[in-house]
Amino acid sequence: RCFQELANGMVQFHEAVKVSTIPFPFPYAQTCDALLIFHWLLTPIINVQWVNSIWWSGVFSFVQVFILWSLNSIAVEIE
């Protein structure tokens, strides 16, 4: 039983190595960047309509855009 579990662990390890060697699709990465830029441009316009103050709209827009770009940067570094 013990050797069977070790063998299953090695099989899963080799499956993970295969996944890590497959490159991330370039068109998908470019689409993500284009959508982030689209979001960056539209977020202030949408937030102005929802919030009474332009200052709060700027704060909310900055926080949303900053978080999404940070997650994208982290994903690029992990890749």
matplotlib code that plots the C-alpha trace (Angstrom):
import matplotlib.pyplot as plt

x = [0.0, 2.8, 4.6, 1.4, 0.9, 4.4, 3.9, 0.6, 2.5, 5.2, 2.6, 0.9, 4.3, 5.2, 1.7, 2.4, 5.8, 4.1, 1.7, 4.5, 6.4, 3.5, 3.8, 0.9, -0.9, 0.2, -3.2, -4.8, -2.2, -2.8, -6.5, -6.1, -4.0, -6.5, -9.4, -7.4, -6.8, -10.5, -11.5, -9.0, -10.6, -14.3, -14.1, -14.0, -16.8, -19.1, -18.1, -18.9, -22.5, -22.8, -21.1, -22.1, -18.5, -15.8, -13.2, -14.9, -15.2, -11.4, -10.7, -13.0, -11.6, -8.0, -8.6, -10.4, -7.9, -4.9, -6.1, -6.7, -3.3, -1.6, -3.2, -2.1, 1.5, 1.5, 0.3, 3.0, 5.7, 4.4, 4.4]
y = [0.0, 2.4, 1.9, 2.3, 5.7, 6.7, 5.7, 7.7, 10.7, 10.4, 10.1, 13.3, 15.0, 14.1, 15.4, 18.7, 18.9, 18.5, 21.3, 23.6, 23.1, 23.9, 27.6, 30.0, 30.8, 34.2, 35.2, 34.6, 36.8, 39.6, 39.4, 39.7, 42.8, 44.3, 43.6, 45.2, 48.4, 48.4, 48.1, 50.8, 53.2, 52.4, 52.1, 55.9, 56.6, 53.9, 55.0, 58.6, 57.6, 55.5, 57.9, 61.5, 62.7, 62.7, 62.2, 59.0, 57.8, 58.3, 56.4, 53.5, 53.4, 53.4, 50.6, 48.4, 48.9, 48.6, 45.3, 43.8, 45.0, 43.6, 40.2, 40.3, 41.2, 38.4, 35.9, 37.1, 36.5, 33.1, 32.2]
z = [0.0, 0.9, -2.4, -4.3, -2.7, -3.5, -7.1, -7.3, -5.9, -8.6, -11.3, -10.1, -9.8, -13.5, -14.6, -12.8, -14.5, -17.9, -17.1, -16.1, -19.3, -21.6, -22.5, -21.9, -25.1, -26.5, -27.9, -24.5, -22.8, -25.3, -24.9, -21.1, -21.6, -24.0, -21.6, -18.8, -20.8, -21.8, -18.1, -17.2, -19.7, -18.9, -15.1, -14.4, -16.8, -15.1, -11.6, -12.2, -13.0, -9.8, -7.3, -6.5, -6.0, -8.6, -5.9, -4.7, -8.3, -8.7, -5.6, -6.5, -10.0, -8.8, -6.4, -8.9, -11.7, -9.3, -8.0, -11.4, -12.8, -9.6, -10.1, -13.8, -12.8, -10.2, -12.9, -15.3, -12.6, -11.8, -15.5]

ax = plt.figure().add_subplot(projection="3d")
ax.plot(x, y, z, "-o")
ax.set_aspect("equal")
plt.show()
